Amino acid sequence: MMPAAHKIRRAASRGAAMAALASLFALASQYTLADSLDAGVLDDALLQQIAEALDVHEIDVSSNLNARDVVSQRIRRARLGRFPDLPVDTFPGSEEINAWEAGYAEGEVGGLVLIAGESGGTDFTQRWFDSERRLFITFYSEDFAAAQKVAEVAAANGHVAELHFAGGDSAAAGQYYATAAQRLAIDSRAARRYRTDVTELSYLGERVRRRSNSLFRDDGNRGDSSLARREPSVFLKETLGDEFNQSTISEIVVPGGVALGETAEIDFTAEEMRYERGSLVLLDAQDARLNLPAIAPAEAKALFDFVHRSEAIASDAIVDIDADGRVRIASTLRDTDAGYAIMHADTLPFEFVPNLPVTKSVVIDTQVEWHGDTAPLQFETEFEVRFLSADNMRIAQTRAALVYEFNSQAETVKYSDSWGRDVRRLDENMDYAGLGESMAELARYAGWAALFRRLAQEDVRFLRGRYEFMKIDKTGQKTPIRY
């Protein structure tokens, strides 16, 4: 039986810590780590600082646990290290959090929480969110003793540590895991034998691909190919061209459906996003609240996940329904209310435009603007409903495009323009307004997705409430196999 939840909090005085740090840096070029480690590229300040002390306790240190020369050597002692596919500020997704918490609840996985270079008596959780040097070390149950030694050495070198294991609150530990700026693990023979879905432990013993610093075919994207196989046909909406430029899409296929890939233009500065009391809120540089429009938490979570996946596989495609009515939808939106609404919108264009000699329609966002001068914030989404056919090379060509503008405050859609060589074939009595209004929900989702992209690209902090947001159950209407 392992001990109940352990917590270790120790902090060296500021003067002693600074002296020790200076001494260790002076010695950094003199000491040599165990032969199995990549000492030549060990440039991490924290790992350098504690490596020599851990060596005394027969624990090795590596800045890359997946390095070919590290993995190829027989593992004799426990190793503490990083993963190339988990760079700084790479936060776990919902499935990763659930897998880690499941292992923790079973007593098979533990976590060592470190605030590097921090000491003092203020609340640990508050300091965790405020610090830029938050580390989380995952370990297998049989490596508990090694985790204890790492905690003791880190604390002795001026850091603050909490050790979570065996019977503790999984939500409390999971919150740290979900918001860690850096995710490490303890590697051992026992940990490698443990079959698990916990990301950090599943990476153990795996070596990076040849001529790469990643376990996966596309560096940093965690297996683009395998992810993309579960999605609609991968493409970026700009490859469809516009009114003045022909399509540049490389695949000899006519894409259709819905593709949302805009990044929002904003006229305010957001420093932080939070999720509290069931709502998302932004904070500016003065910590003033910028309230966002109302959106169901499950819808926001589905769109947030879609943006993350879209960036990972470089595709804006959400849904495509083929000639036989078979539905292909982004995995992050499958069986959600947002996904169902977008899928339904994809079926409507030909109900309003039945007389064009085309094979597919596609709805894309073309511009999103968010404004900070209202409470709550408001946005406008410009989008196009396009009708496509293939040229003699089977490359997508736009025959007619209808341009609309959605206003979030009024929740109205306005028809503004049309273009394309077959625009004149449109029925003069066509219900332009009806087609636009049928796309209102889709345009609202496009506005939110574009905002999430902007916040991600600007690295806006999202820590407070992140755990609760990532745990939202987004399940809604079931996506049918055929429509």
C-alpha positions as CSV (number, residue, x, y, z in Angstrom):
1,M,0.0,0.0,0.0
2,M,1.4,3.3,-1.0
3,P,1.3,6.2,1.5
4,A,-1.7,8.7,1.3
5,A,-1.3,11.9,-0.6
6,H,2.1,13.5,0.1
7,K,2.9,17.1,-0.1
8,I,6.3,18.5,0.2
9,R,6.9,22.3,0.4
10,R,10.3,23.6,1.1
11,A,12.1,26.7,0.0
12,A,15.7,27.7,0.4
13,S,16.3,31.4,1.3
14,R,16.7,33.7,-1.6
15,G,20.4,34.3,-0.9
16,A,21.3,30.7,-0.6
17,A,19.3,29.8,-3.7
18,M,21.1,32.4,-5.7
19,A,24.5,31.3,-4.5
20,A,23.7,27.7,-5.2
21,L,22.5,28.6,-8.7
22,A,25.7,30.5,-9.5
23,S,27.8,27.6,-8.2
24,L,25.9,25.1,-10.3
25,F,26.2,27.1,-13.5
26,A,29.9,27.4,-12.9
27,L,30.1,23.6,-12.6
28,A,27.7,23.0,-15.5
29,S,30.6,22.6,-18.0
30,Q,32.6,20.3,-15.6
31,Y,30.2,17.5,-14.6
32,T,29.2,14.7,-16.8
33,L,25.8,13.0,-16.7
34,A,25.4,9.2,-17.0
35,D,26.7,7.9,-20.4
36,S,23.1,7.1,-21.5
37,L,22.0,10.7,-21.5
38,D,22.2,13.5,-24.0
39,A,24.4,15.7,-21.9
40,G,25.6,17.6,-25.0
41,V,22.2,19.2,-25.5
42,L,21.1,19.5,-21.9
43,D,20.3,23.3,-22.0
44,D,17.3,23.4,-19.6
45,A,18.1,25.6,-16.6
46,L,16.0,23.5,-14.2
47,L,17.3,20.2,-15.3
48,Q,20.9,21.5,-15.2
49,Q,20.3,22.8,-11.7
50,I,19.1,19.5,-10.2
51,A,20.9,17.0,-12.4
52,E,24.0,16.5,-10.2
53,A,22.0,16.2,-7.0
54,L,19.7,13.6,-8.6
55,D,22.7,11.6,-9.8
56,V,23.6,11.0,-6.2
57,H,20.1,9.4,-5.8
58,E,20.7,7.3,-9.0
59,I,18.2,9.3,-11.1
60,D,19.4,10.4,-14.5
61,V,18.2,13.6,-16.3
62,S,17.5,14.1,-20.0
63,S,16.2,17.1,-21.9
64,N,14.8,14.6,-24.5
65,L,13.5,11.2,-23.4
66,N,12.8,10.3,-27.0
67,A,16.3,11.0,-28.3
68,R,17.6,8.1,-30.4
69,D,20.8,7.7,-28.4
70,V,18.8,7.9,-25.1
71,V,16.3,5.2,-26.1
72,S,18.8,2.9,-27.6
73,Q,20.7,2.5,-24.4
74,R,19.5,0.0,-21.8
75,I,17.7,1.8,-19.0
76,R,19.4,1.0,-15.7
77,R,18.1,3.9,-13.5
78,A,15.0,6.0,-13.4
79,R,15.2,9.1,-15.7
80,L,13.6,12.5,-15.4
81,G,13.1,14.3,-18.7
82,R,11.1,16.1,-21.3
83,F,9.5,15.1,-24.6
84,P,10.1,16.9,-27.9
85,D,6.4,16.5,-28.8
86,L,5.3,18.4,-25.6
87,P,6.9,21.8,-26.0
88,V,6.3,24.7,-23.5
89,D,2.7,25.8,-23.2
90,T,1.3,22.7,-24.9
91,F,-1.8,21.9,-22.9
92,P,-3.5,18.6,-22.8
93,G,-6.9,18.0,-24.4
94,S,-10.0,16.7,-22.7
95,E,-9.2,13.1,-23.6
96,E,-5.7,13.4,-22.2
97,I,-7.0,14.9,-19.0
98,N,-9.6,12.2,-18.5
99,A,-7.0,9.5,-19.2
100,W,-4.6,11.0,-16.6
101,E,-7.3,11.3,-14.0
102,A,-8.4,7.7,-14.6
103,G,-4.9,6.4,-14.0
104,Y,-4.7,8.6,-10.9
105,A,-8.0,7.3,-9.5
106,E,-6.7,3.7,-10.0
107,G,-3.6,4.5,-8.0
108,E,-1.4,3.8,-11.0
109,V,-0.3,7.3,-11.9
110,G,0.9,10.3,-9.8
111,G,1.9,13.8,-10.4
112,L,4.7,16.0,-9.0
113,V,3.8,19.7,-9.3
114,L,6.7,22.2,-9.3
115,I,6.9,26.0,-9.4
116,A,10.5,26.5,-10.5
117,G,12.4,29.2,-8.8
118,E,9.6,30.2,-6.5
119,S,9.6,30.4,-2.7
120,G,7.4,32.2,-0.2
121,G,4.2,31.7,1.8
122,T,1.4,32.7,-0.5
123,D,-1.3,30.3,-1.7
124,F,0.2,27.6,-3.9
125,T,-2.6,27.5,-6.4
126,Q,-2.6,31.2,-6.8
127,R,1.2,31.2,-7.4
128,W,0.8,28.3,-9.8
129,F,-1.5,30.4,-12.1
130,D,0.7,33.5,-11.8
131,S,4.0,31.8,-12.5
132,E,5.4,31.3,-16.0
133,R,7.5,28.3,-14.8
134,R,4.9,25.7,-14.0
135,L,6.0,22.1,-14.3
136,F,4.1,18.9,-14.0
137,I,5.9,15.6,-13.8
138,T,3.9,12.4,-14.4
139,F,5.2,9.2,-12.8
140,Y,4.1,5.5,-12.6
141,S,3.2,4.1,-9.2
142,E,6.3,2.0,-8.9
143,D,8.4,5.1,-9.4
144,F,6.9,6.8,-6.3
145,A,10.3,6.8,-4.4
146,A,12.0,8.4,-7.4
147,A,9.3,11.1,-7.5
148,Q,9.9,11.8,-3.8
149,K,13.6,12.3,-4.4
150,V,12.9,14.7,-7.3
151,A,10.6,16.6,-5.0
152,E,13.1,16.8,-2.2
153,V,16.0,17.9,-4.5
154,A,13.8,20.5,-6.3
155,A,12.7,21.9,-2.9
156,A,16.3,22.0,-1.7
157,N,17.2,24.1,-4.7
158,G,14.7,26.8,-4.1
159,H,11.6,25.5,-5.9
160,V,8.2,24.7,-4.5
161,A,6.8,21.2,-4.8
162,E,3.6,19.3,-4.2
163,L,3.5,15.5,-4.6
164,H,0.1,14.1,-5.5
165,F,-0.5,10.3,-5.3
166,A,-2.6,7.5,-3.8
167,G,-6.1,8.5,-2.8
168,G,-5.9,12.2,-3.3
169,D,-8.5,14.4,-5.0
170,S,-8.2,13.6,-8.8
171,A,-9.8,16.9,-9.7
172,A,-7.2,18.9,-7.7
173,A,-4.3,17.0,-9.3
174,G,-6.0,17.1,-12.7
175,Q,-6.3,20.9,-12.6
176,Y,-2.5,21.2,-12.3
177,Y,-2.0,18.7,-15.1
178,A,-4.5,20.6,-17.3
179,T,-2.7,23.9,-16.8
180,A,1.0,23.0,-16.7
181,A,3.2,25.1,-18.9
182,Q,5.7,22.2,-19.1
183,R,4.9,18.5,-18.9
184,L,7.7,16.0,-18.0
185,A,7.8,12.4,-16.8
186,I,9.9,9.8,-14.9
187,D,11.1,7.1,-17.2
188,S,11.8,3.6,-15.9
189,R,11.5,-0.1,-17.0
190,A,8.3,-0.5,-15.0
191,A,6.8,2.7,-16.5
192,R,7.6,1.5,-20.0
193,R,5.8,-1.8,-19.4
194,Y,2.7,-0.1,-18.1
195,R,0.1,-0.1,-20.9
196,T,-1.8,3.2,-20.7
197,D,-3.4,6.0,-22.6
198,V,-1.7,8.6,-20.4
199,T,0.2,10.7,-23.0
200,E,3.5,11.1,-21.1
201,L,3.8,7.4,-20.1
202,S,2.8,6.2,-23.6
203,Y,5.7,8.2,-25.1
204,L,8.3,6.4,-22.9
205,G,10.7,4.2,-24.8
206,E,9.7,5.6,-28.1
207,R,12.4,7.2,-30.3
208,V,12.1,10.1,-32.6
209,R,11.8,9.5,-36.3
210,R,14.9,9.6,-38.5
211,R,15.9,13.1,-39.4
212,S,13.3,14.5,-37.1
213,N,12.8,15.6,-33.5
214,S,9.3,14.1,-33.2
215,L,7.7,10.7,-32.8
216,F,5.4,11.5,-35.6
217,R,5.6,12.0,-39.3
218,D,4.9,15.7,-39.2
219,D,6.9,17.5,-36.4
220,G,4.9,18.9,-33.6
221,N,1.5,17.9,-35.1
222,R,1.2,14.6,-33.2
223,G,0.5,12.4,-36.2
224,D,-1.2,14.6,-38.8
225,S,-1.9,11.6,-41.1
226,S,-3.7,9.5,-38.5
227,L,-5.7,12.5,-37.3
228,A,-6.7,13.6,-40.8
229,R,-8.0,10.1,-41.7
230,R,-10.8,10.6,-39.3
231,E,-11.8,14.0,-40.8
232,P,-13.6,15.3,-43.9
233,S,-11.3,15.9,-47.0
234,V,-8.5,18.1,-45.7
235,F,-8.3,21.5,-47.3
236,L,-7.9,25.2,-46.5
237,K,-10.7,27.5,-47.7
238,E,-8.3,29.9,-49.3
239,T,-7.3,27.2,-51.8
240,L,-10.7,27.7,-53.4
241,G,-9.6,31.1,-54.7
242,D,-11.9,34.2,-54.7
243,E,-13.6,36.5,-57.2
244,F,-10.4,37.6,-58.8
245,N,-8.1,34.6,-58.4
246,Q,-8.6,31.0,-59.6
247,S,-8.6,28.1,-57.3
248,T,-5.1,27.0,-56.2
249,I,-6.2,23.7,-54.6
250,S,-3.7,21.0,-55.3
251,E,-5.9,18.0,-55.0
252,I,-7.9,16.9,-58.1
253,V,-11.1,16.8,-56.2
254,V,-14.0,19.3,-55.8
255,P,-14.4,20.0,-52.1
256,G,-17.8,20.9,-50.7
257,G,-19.6,21.3,-47.4
258,V,-18.6,23.9,-44.8
259,A,-15.1,25.2,-44.1
260,L,-14.4,27.8,-41.5
261,G,-10.9,29.1,-41.1
262,E,-10.9,32.9,-40.6
263,T,-8.8,34.6,-37.8
264,A,-10.8,37.4,-36.2
265,E,-9.8,41.0,-36.4
266,I,-10.3,42.6,-33.0
267,D,-10.1,46.3,-31.9
268,F,-9.3,45.6,-28.3
269,T,-6.4,43.9,-26.4
270,A,-7.1,40.7,-24.6
271,E,-4.5,39.6,-22.0
272,E,-6.4,36.7,-20.5
273,M,-9.4,34.4,-21.0
274,R,-11.3,32.8,-18.1
275,Y,-14.1,30.4,-17.7
276,E,-16.2,31.1,-14.6
277,R,-19.7,30.4,-13.6
278,G,-20.5,28.8,-16.9
279,S,-19.3,31.6,-19.1
280,L,-16.2,32.7,-20.9
281,V,-14.8,36.2,-20.2
282,L,-11.8,38.2,-21.5
283,L,-9.6,40.5,-19.4
284,D,-7.6,43.4,-20.8
285,A,-4.2,44.7,-19.7
286,Q,-5.9,46.6,-16.7
287,D,-7.8,43.4,-15.7
288,A,-11.0,45.0,-16.9
289,R,-13.6,42.5,-17.9
290,L,-14.7,42.2,-21.5
291,N,-17.9,40.2,-21.4
292,L,-18.5,37.9,-24.4
293,P,-21.9,37.2,-26.0
294,A,-23.9,34.4,-24.6
295,I,-23.1,30.9,-25.9
296,A,-23.9,27.5,-24.5
297,P,-20.8,26.0,-22.8
298,A,-21.1,22.8,-24.9
299,E,-21.1,24.8,-28.1
300,A,-18.1,26.9,-27.1
301,K,-16.2,23.8,-26.1
302,A,-17.0,22.1,-29.5
303,L,-15.8,25.1,-31.4
304,F,-12.7,25.5,-29.2
305,D,-11.8,21.9,-29.9
306,F,-12.4,22.3,-33.6
307,V,-10.0,25.2,-33.8
308,H,-7.3,23.2,-32.0
309,R,-7.7,20.3,-34.3
310,S,-7.9,22.5,-37.4
311,E,-4.6,24.0,-36.6
312,A,-3.0,20.6,-36.0
313,I,-4.0,19.1,-39.3
314,A,-4.1,22.4,-41.4
315,S,-7.7,22.0,-42.5
316,D,-10.7,24.2,-42.3
317,A,-13.2,21.5,-43.4
318,I,-16.0,20.8,-40.9
319,V,-18.6,18.7,-42.9
320,D,-19.1,17.2,-46.3
321,I,-22.1,15.2,-47.5
322,D,-21.5,13.2,-50.6
323,A,-23.9,12.4,-53.4
324,D,-25.2,9.3,-51.5
325,G,-25.9,11.4,-48.5
326,R,-23.0,10.0,-46.4
327,V,-21.9,12.4,-43.8
328,R,-18.3,13.2,-43.0
329,I,-17.8,15.6,-40.1
330,A,-14.9,16.9,-38.1
331,S,-14.3,14.5,-35.2
332,T,-14.4,17.4,-32.7
333,L,-17.9,18.3,-33.8
334,R,-19.3,14.8,-34.2
335,D,-22.4,14.2,-32.0
336,T,-22.6,17.8,-30.8
337,D,-25.3,20.4,-31.2
338,A,-23.0,22.7,-33.0
339,G,-21.9,20.0,-35.4
340,Y,-25.5,19.0,-36.1
341,A,-26.6,22.6,-36.8
342,I,-23.6,23.1,-39.2
343,M,-24.4,19.8,-40.9
344,H,-28.0,20.8,-41.4
345,A,-27.0,24.1,-42.9
346,D,-24.9,22.3,-45.4
347,T,-28.0,20.6,-46.8
348,L,-29.9,23.9,-47.5
349,P,-28.2,25.8,-50.3
350,F,-29.7,23.7,-53.1
351,E,-33.2,24.1,-51.7
352,F,-32.8,27.8,-52.5
353,V,-30.7,27.6,-55.7
354,P,-32.0,24.5,-57.6
355,N,-31.2,25.6,-61.2
356,L,-27.4,25.9,-61.4
357,P,-25.4,23.2,-63.4
358,V,-23.1,22.5,-60.5
359,T,-22.3,19.5,-58.3
360,K,-21.5,20.9,-54.9
361,S,-22.0,23.9,-52.6
362,V,-19.6,25.1,-49.9
363,V,-20.1,27.7,-47.2
364,I,-16.9,29.6,-46.1
365,D,-16.2,32.5,-43.8
366,T,-14.3,35.4,-45.4
367,Q,-14.0,38.0,-42.7
368,V,-14.8,38.2,-38.9
369,E,-14.5,41.5,-36.9
370,W,-15.0,41.7,-33.1
371,H,-15.6,45.0,-31.4
372,G,-14.8,46.0,-27.9
373,D,-17.0,49.2,-27.6
374,T,-20.1,47.3,-26.5
375,A,-21.1,45.2,-23.6
376,P,-21.2,42.4,-24.3
377,L,-18.7,42.4,-27.2
378,Q,-20.2,42.0,-30.6
379,F,-19.0,40.8,-34.0
380,E,-19.8,40.7,-37.7
381,T,-19.2,37.6,-39.9
382,E,-18.9,37.9,-43.6
383,F,-19.5,34.6,-45.4
384,E,-20.1,33.2,-48.8
385,V,-22.4,30.5,-50.1
386,R,-20.6,29.1,-53.2
387,F,-21.7,26.7,-55.9
388,L,-18.9,24.7,-57.4
389,S,-18.3,22.5,-60.3
390,A,-15.1,20.8,-61.7
391,D,-13.0,21.9,-64.6
392,N,-11.5,19.4,-67.0
393,M,-8.8,18.6,-64.4
394,R,-11.5,18.0,-61.7
395,I,-10.3,21.1,-59.8
396,A,-12.9,23.1,-57.9
397,Q,-14.2,26.2,-59.7
398,T,-16.8,28.7,-58.3
399,R,-19.7,29.2,-60.7
400,A,-21.7,31.5,-58.4
401,A,-21.1,32.9,-55.0
402,L,-23.6,34.8,-52.7
403,V,-22.1,37.1,-50.1
404,Y,-23.7,37.7,-46.7
405,E,-23.0,39.6,-43.5
406,F,-24.1,38.4,-40.1
407,N,-24.4,40.8,-37.1
408,S,-24.2,39.2,-33.7
409,Q,-25.9,42.0,-31.8
410,A,-29.0,42.1,-34.0
411,E,-28.7,38.4,-34.9
412,T,-29.5,39.3,-38.5
413,V,-28.1,38.3,-41.9
414,K,-27.9,40.7,-44.8
415,Y,-27.3,39.8,-48.4
416,S,-24.7,42.1,-49.9
417,D,-23.2,40.9,-53.2
418,S,-22.8,38.0,-55.7
419,W,-20.1,37.1,-58.2
420,G,-19.2,34.3,-60.5
421,R,-19.7,33.5,-64.2
422,D,-23.1,31.9,-63.7
423,V,-24.6,34.5,-61.4
424,R,-27.0,35.6,-64.2
425,R,-28.5,32.2,-64.1
426,L,-29.9,32.7,-60.6
427,D,-33.7,33.1,-60.5
428,E,-34.7,36.7,-60.2
429,N,-37.3,35.6,-57.6
430,M,-34.9,33.6,-55.5
431,D,-35.2,33.9,-51.8
432,Y,-31.8,35.5,-51.1
433,A,-32.9,36.6,-47.6
434,G,-34.2,33.1,-46.7
435,L,-30.9,31.5,-47.7
436,G,-29.0,33.9,-45.6
437,E,-31.2,33.5,-42.6
438,S,-30.8,29.7,-42.8
439,M,-27.1,30.2,-42.3
440,A,-27.3,32.5,-39.3
441,E,-26.4,29.9,-36.7
442,L,-23.4,28.8,-38.9
443,A,-22.3,32.4,-39.1
444,R,-22.5,32.8,-35.4
445,Y,-20.3,29.7,-34.9
446,A,-17.8,31.1,-37.5
447,G,-17.5,34.3,-35.4
448,W,-16.6,32.3,-32.3
449,A,-14.2,30.0,-34.1
450,A,-12.4,33.0,-35.5
451,L,-12.1,34.6,-32.1
452,F,-10.6,31.3,-30.6
453,R,-8.1,31.4,-33.5
454,R,-7.0,34.9,-32.7
455,L,-6.6,34.2,-29.0
456,A,-4.6,31.1,-29.8
457,Q,-2.3,32.9,-32.2
458,E,-1.7,35.7,-29.7
459,D,-1.0,33.3,-26.9
460,V,-3.7,34.8,-24.7
461,R,-3.5,33.1,-21.3
462,F,-6.3,30.7,-20.5
463,L,-5.5,29.0,-17.2
464,R,-8.2,30.0,-14.6
465,G,-11.2,27.9,-15.4
466,R,-9.4,25.9,-18.1
467,Y,-9.7,22.6,-16.3
468,E,-13.5,23.1,-15.8
469,F,-13.9,24.2,-19.5
470,M,-11.9,21.2,-20.8
471,K,-14.2,18.9,-18.7
472,I,-17.4,20.2,-20.3
473,D,-19.5,17.4,-21.8
474,K,-20.2,18.7,-25.3
475,T,-22.3,15.8,-26.4
476,G,-25.5,16.8,-28.1
477,Q,-27.5,15.6,-31.1
478,K,-26.1,12.5,-32.7
479,T,-24.6,12.9,-36.1
480,P,-26.3,10.5,-38.5
481,I,-24.3,8.3,-40.9
482,R,-26.4,9.5,-43.8
483,Y,-28.5,12.6,-44.1
